[in-house]
């Protein structure tokens, strides 16, 4: 049996007909057109360039850390690469990738066939490009958190460019938030009929616009203190500034920054899962409630990131701990909704073959993996006394950022590939990419978790040959190179298939269940 599933949601088959946007778009149109398809394609392409750049930085210091002793990187070079890796991956890859995918999906699902406030989306893109240029030229080595006063005293004469980049990122993300909010509430839908991608875009749009105010203030304060524009410092304690003030400002953005790519990735699941399975989600309202709760809970729990330095204590610290634990509720609501939807009916053969569906299912597995490790992070005692400054924390956020968010971005791109190129990707190469990433991610994240359990510290470029440390670092490096190899295969697949891949049918994702026996044909027990 085979059937078309164009009627799942407000989008329909006409809105989703494949076309060769890549082959028919000039460079000028790609760079400056306000066509939502070209804005999305440009953002996705740029995000993958940033992934290549950030991944190269990571592999460079991974080689250094594979075994003890200094091989090739000194302390400053290591910290510069680590800082650029973190900033490029979060601000240049993760957030732009999933936001660009929403730029493409929203007009189709909402039925508007255009991106409202497309000019703001264009401005957001170009401001981010300028920020990336400032970041690479300035080569800051103060880590992606830019903690004061270290981020003003590293001795780098171009350090101010890193501060300017932070301000520009805030401007870019504010504009992107405004675009998402406006398009999330576009169309004429009743309250209970607004697609879940619309709810997600509206919630994350508000969170963008609110949280980046704190990031912009933090960046301006750092720049002010570094340039000494005023006699009164914001954060520099040698001139009367407050480090605690910086911590509250930054983490009022820094923790929501986790959700800025996280929520759009969730929206992609709610958009493509029904199309692959051939039926609606198990629960609509649990998804709506979970989006709202994630948006409400993202900002006030930021202080748990700096509780080990004792800037919060007593009743307030306990309050933050309870709020942190409560954020598990909306996350579990989403995961339970996805798993319940997967078990509502037999999974079609077409879905089980599709590379984007495979990436989607494994992203759900990694969000469970990362969420389970987060339980310890939320507890005051183990976080403060044991795990906070160890590799346990990178294990958690790599599971959430790469295992879930990046993989959902990849799944969304594979899903949209025929709509961008008019052709299908190579199934064989797609499968190689999938398995290299799953094994590589598991090795890397688990290796980080083991290293953290053995109290391997963060932000070190050399270490002693303590039992277990070397083995963990070797596994992390192997995993990193497997991920890098998978990405190279992905790039080749995308480039090769754009001109030589099989031409996409009008519906690239038909529902096929031929090899799944129906209940009527199953033998009686």
N, C-alpha and C positions, 0 to 999 in steps of 0.2 A: 504493500500500500504506500502511496505517496500523495502528499497533499501540500498545498500552499498555505502559509500561515501569515498572510499579509494583514489580517484583521486583528492582530494582537496589539492593542494600544491604538492611539490616535494616528500613528504613522501607518502608511499602507504601502503596497508593493510599488506603486508609481513613484512614491517619494524615495524608494530605495533601489531604483534601477541602476545597475553598474554603468559607469562611464569612464572614459579614459581622460581624467583630469590632468594626470601627469604629462601625458604625451601631447596634449593640446594647449598647454599653458606656457606662455613665454615667461622668461625670467622677470620681466618688468611686471607682468600681471601677478606672478607669484609673490613678489615683494610688496606690491602696493595696492593690489585689488582689494576691495571691500567685500568681495564674494566670500561668504562664510566657508565654502569648501576650500578656497585657496588660503584663507587665513588659517584654517585648521591644518591644512597640509604643510604650510610653512612652519607652523609651530611644532608639529610632530617631527618634521625633518630636523629642525634646529635642536629639539630635545634629544634626538638620537646622536647628533654630533656632540652634544654635551655629555651624553652617556659614554661615548668613545673617549672623550677627553678625561672625564672623571674616572673612568675605568683604567685608563693608562696611568694616571697618578696613583691609583690604588695598587696596581700591579707593580709599580716601581718600588713603593715602600713595602709591599708584600715580599719581594725578593730580599730586601734588606732584613726583614724580620724572620725569614724562614729558619735561620740558625743564629746562635749567639755571636757576639762580636760585631764590630762595624765593618761592613763589606764595602759600601760605596757611598752611603749617605751620612752626612754629618747631622747634628741636631737641628740646625736652622733649615737645611734642605728638607729634612724629614717633616718638620712642623709646617713648612710651606706647602709641601705636597699634601699633607693631611688636611690642612685648612682648605686648599683649593678643591680637593676631593669632596669634602663635606659640603661646601657651598655650591659647587657646580652640580653635584648630584641632587641636592634638595631644591635649590632655586632655579637651576638651569635644565634639569632633566625631569625629575618626578612631577613637580607642580605643573610646568608647561605641557608635559605630555598628556596628562589626564584632563587638564583644562582644555587643551586643543581638541581632544576627542569629544568633549562635551560641546565645544563650539560647532562641531560637525553634526552631532546627534540631536542637539536641542531643536534646531529649526525643523528637522525632519519629524521627530516625535511630537513636537508641539504643533506641527502643521503650519508654521509661519513661512517656511522656505526662505527665510533670510535671518541673519543675525542682527538683532536690534542693537543699536549703538555699536555698529561695526567699527566706526572710527576710534572709539575708546579701546576696542580690542587691538587695533593696529598700533595705537599709541603705547599700550601696555607692552606689546611685543618689542617695539623699538627701544623703549626705555630699558627693558631688560637686557637687550643686546648691548647698549651703552654700559650698563652695570657690569656685564660680563667682561667687556674690554677693560674697564677700570680695574676689575678684580685681577685679571691675568697680568696686566702691566704692573700693578701695585704689588703683586705677590705677597699678600699679608700672611703672617705666620702666627696669628693669634687664635687659631682654631675657629670653627664655624660659630661658636658661641660668643666670640669676641669679648671675653671677660675683661673688665677693667680691674686694676690698672694695667695688666699685662698688654692689653691691646693698644696701649699708648706708649709703651716703652720697649719695644723690641729692637730698636736701633735701625729699622728700615726707613730710609728717607722718603720712600713713596707710600708709607703706611696710610696716609690720609686718603689715598685713592680707595683703599678698602672701606673706610668709613663712608665715603661718598657712595660707593657701591651699595652699601646697606640701605642708605636713604633712597637710592634709585629703585632698589628691589621693592621697598615699601610702596613707592608711587606706582610701580608696575602692577603689583598685586592688588592695590586699591582699585585701579581701573578694571582689572580682570574681575574682581568681585562685583563691581557695579554691573558689568556686562552679564555675568552669570545670574545675578539677582533679577535683572530686568527680563532676561529670556526665560528664567525659571517660572515666572508668573505670566508669561505671554500666552496668548490663545484664550479661548472662551470655554473654560472648564468650570464645572461645579466643584465644590470643595472635595467631595469624595471621588472625583473623576480626574483630578490633576495627576498626570503620570508621575511615578516615583522619581524619575530623573528631574522633573520639575521641582519637586520638593527638595531634592538634594541640591540642585543649583541655587534655589532660593536660600536655603540654610547656609550653604558654604559661601554664597555671595555676601551675606551679612557678616559671617565670621571673618572673611577676608577683610572687609571694610573696617571692622572694629579692631581686629587684632593688629593690623599693620600700622595703626596709629602709634602703638607702643614701640614697634620696630623702628619707625621713622624717628621717634623721639630719642630712642637709644642711639641710633646712628648719628643724629645731630649732636647729642651730648658728647659722644666720643670725639667727633670732629671739632667741636667747640673746645674741649679740653686739650686736644692735641695741638690745635692752632693757637690756643690761649687767646681767643677773641675777647674774653671777658675776665675780670679779676676773680670772679666767683666760678669755681669749677663745679661741674655736675657730678662727676664720678671719681676724679683724681683725689685720693685722700691726702696727698701732700699739700694740696691747695684748698682743703676744706670740703672736698666732694665726698659722696657716699657710695661705697661699693654696694651696699644693700639696696640703695635706690636703683642702681643698674640692674641688679638681679631681679627685682620685681618688675621693672620695665621690660627687660628682655624676655623673661619667661612668661609674661602676659601675652607675648607673641610666640615664644619658642615652643610652648606646649601646643597651642592651637596649630602651629606649623605642622605638627604631626597629622592633624586632621585635614589640612588644606589639600593635600593630594589623596588622603585616605577616603574622604566622603565622595569625591568624584569617581574614584575607583569602585566604590560600592554602587554608585549610580550606573556604571557600565554593566555591572552584574545584573541589576534589575532590568536593564534594557535588552541584553542579549540572551539571558537564560531562558525567558519564555519563548523566544524564537527558535532556540535549539530544541527545547523540550516539547513544543507544540501545545502548551497549556499555560494558563496564567500562574502568577506566583501564589503560593499557599496562603499568604496573608498580605493584604494591602496596608491595613492600618498599623500593624506592628512595624512595618517599614517606615511609615510616616512618623510614628511616635519615636522610633529609634533615631531618625534623622534629627528631630527637634531636640531630643535629650542629648545627643552628641554635641550639637551646637551650643546648648546651654552649659554643658559640663566642661567644655574645652578650656576656657580661660581661667576660671578660679582655682584649678588644681595645679597651675604652674609652679607654685612654691615647693611642691614635693621634689623638684629637681635640685634644690639647693638646701634641703634640710640637713645634710651631713655637715654643713659649715655652721650650723647652729644660729642661723639668722632668724629662724622661726622656732618657737618652742611652746610648750604648755598646751592650753586649750585650743589655740589656733592651729597648732601642728596636728593635733588629733582631728580637728575639723577638716583639714586638708586631706588627711589620710582617709577619712570616711567618704569625702567627695570623690577621691580617686577610686575607691572601691566601687562607688555607685556607677562610675562610667562603664564598668563591666556590663551593666544591665543592657544599655542600648546595643553594645557590640554583640552580646549574646543573642539579643532579639534578631539582629540581622542574620547571624550565623544559623540560628535555629530556623529562620524563615527559608534560607537557602537550602539547608539539608532537607527540610520537610518538603520543599518543592521538588528536589531531586528524587524523593521517594514517593511522590504522588502517583507516578505511573512508570512503566518501563522506559528507560532512556533510549531514544531512537538510535538506530545504527548510524545515521548521518551525524548525530551529535558525538557519538563515541569515536568517530573517525576524525572529526574536525579539530585542528590544532588549537583554535581559540577556545574551544570548549575544554580541551585538556588543560590549557593554561589556567582557565577559570577555576576548574575543580581543584587544581593544586594550589592556587592562590588561597582558596578557602582552607585547605589543609594547613598552609603556613600561617594564616591569621589565627588559627586555633593554637598552633605551636607557639607563635609569638605571644598570644594572649595568655597562655598558661605560664610563661616565664614572667609576665608582667605582675603576677600576683605577689611575688617577692618584692618587686620594685616598689609596690605601694605600701609595704610594711615599714614602719619607722625604724625598728631595731635592725633587721637584716640589711636594709638599704643603707643606713647611716654607718653601721659598724663593719659591713662585710662586702657588699656587692657594688656599691655606687661607683667607685672609681676603678672597677675591674672590667674585664672583657665581657662580663655578664650583660652589661648594658648595651654594648654594640651588638651582642647576639640578639637581644630583644628587638632593637630598632632595625637591624638588618632583616629580621624575619618579617617585621611589619612593613618596612619601606620597600625592600627588594622582593622578599618572598611573596608578599601580598600586593602592595601597590604597583610596583614595577611590572610584576607579572600580569596584573589586570590591565595595565596600560598596553603591554605586549599583546594580550588577548584581544583588547579593543582594536588595536591596529591590524592584527591578522583578520579580524572580522570585517573591518572597513577596507581592507586591501583591494578587493574586487571593485569597490565603489570609487576608489582612487585611480585604478589602472585599467579597469575593464578586463582584467585577467586574474586567474587564480594562482596562488603561490604553489611551489613544489611541495607536495605532501611529504616526500621522503626527507627533504632538507628541513622542513618544518618539524618533523619528528626528531631528527637529530638535534636540532636546537632545543626542543622541549626536554629531551632526556638529559642532555648536557647541563641544562639549567637546573633541573630538579636534583640531580646527583650533586652538582657543584654547590648549589645553595644549601643542601642538607649538610654537606661536609663543612662548608664555611661557617654556617650558623651554629652547628653542633660543636665544631672545633672552638669557636668563640665562647660558647657556653661552658665547655670543659675548662678552657683556659681561665675563664672568670671564676669557676668553682675552685680552681687551684690558685686563685688570687693573683692572676697575672694582671699587672696594672695597665691602665690606658695611657696613651700619649708618651710612650717610650720608644726609642729607636734602637736600643740595645738592652740586653738582659742576661742574667746569669743562667748557666745550664742546669736549672733546677729540674728534678724529675717531673715529667709530664708537660713542662712548658714547651720544650722543643717539639715534641710529638704533636701537640695541639697546633703550634704555629705551622708545622709542615702540612697538616690537614687543611688548615685555613688557606694556605697558599695554593695547594692543589685545587681546592674548590674554587678559588678566585680565577685560576687559569682555565678551569673548565667553563666557568661562566663567560670568560673572555672569548674562548674558542666558540662557544655557542653563539655569542653575539656576532662574531665574524661570519659564521655560517648564515645567520639571519640576514646580515647585510648583503651577502652574495645572493641569497634566495630572493630578497626584495628587488635587487637590481636586475638579476637574470630573468626573473619571472615577469617583470614589467614589460618586456618585449618578446619573450619566448614562452611564457606560461600559457596554459590552456585558456581560451577565451571564456569569460564568465557568462553563465546563462542569466536570463532576466532575474531569476531568484537564485542567488549563489548558495543559499542555505535552505534547500528543500527538506521537508520532513520525510524521512525514509525509515520504514520499520520492517522491511522485508524479512530480515533474519531474526526477528523477535517473535516467537510464537505467541499468538493471542490466547486468551483464556479458553476461547471456544474450541481451539484446536489441540489444547493440552489433554493428555490422557487422564481419565478419571483415576483418583487415588484408590 
